[in-house]
Amino acid sequence: MRLISRRGNTFGKQLENENTTGYIQHAYSLGFDVEVDFRLINGEWWLGHDKPEYKVDERWILENKKYLWCHAKNIDAMYRLITFGTVEAFYHQTDDVTLTTGKYLWTYPGKRPLTNISIAVMPETADWNMKEFSECAGICSDYIAGFKVEE
């Protein structure tokens, strides 16, 4: 199962750190993938959930693509991310589900049903039970460290 940190959060929300490169890299140093919010504006990449906040170089995206789930926040970003070919990316607003470039079903919090290719987003905010997302392809959470099982 893919364990995906939401915006770099691992033990709960830290709004002041979300979508910053250091915070993202810390999450994947702990063994998590990271869902990150991207915008492409006038040829420049920006991180930030509600607005462009942190400028980032395209090279950084490509160097870290192995860990990233790129949430395109505008169509220009989605178009460019698709051209990379090997970046996991998706675009959605409030859709129940959206298909990622890697053919996963990115599922809006609380929406059902979940499948073996679903990514259950923010299970901590929904009335899911463990059985419902135990067979998903992955979980994306602000509290993702709580889902990690040591081998």
Secondary structure, DSSP 8 states (H G I E B T S, - for coil): -EEEEETT-SSS--TTTTT-HHHHHHHHHTT-EEEEEEEEETTEEEE-SSS--EEE-HHHHHHHTTTEEEEESSHHHHHHHHHHSS-EEEE-SS-SEEE-TTS-EEE-TT-S---TTEEEE-GGGS---HHHHHTSSEEEETTGGGG----
